[in-house]
């Protein structure tokens, strides 16, 4: 087993190999097409919601002791997280924060990072009247 090399399995890696793996994953995540990124984000939200709902159902049972209820609630909520990890690579924001590693190594641009985080939208895609600077009510054009 090579601890420094790239592997596709879950292995114990040294910090430089972990950084390279995070860079490669960051590049892959920023190159996802927008429809796929939105679908995976919605899927992750559904998985987390499913775990939260299941946890609420379990902890709402008044016949259980409070300690057992909380323990089972924690187990059932983690089911949502397990579904995110196992269920098709759903995109949670917490997993996308490591794209900063690829940004620091200059393998992705800031625009690609912000697009992935949902902060920056392409201005030509959604033209609105709000994209122009507002005219002040009391000012008149100087070219009359």
Secondary structure as UniProt FT lines:
FT   HELIX           15..30
FT   HELIX           34..59
FT   TURN            62..63
FT   HELIX           66..86
FT   HELIX           93..96
FT   TURN            97..98
FT   HELIX           99..104
FT   TURN            105..106
FT   HELIX           110..117
FT   TURN            123..125
FT   HELIX           129..131
FT   TURN            137..138
//
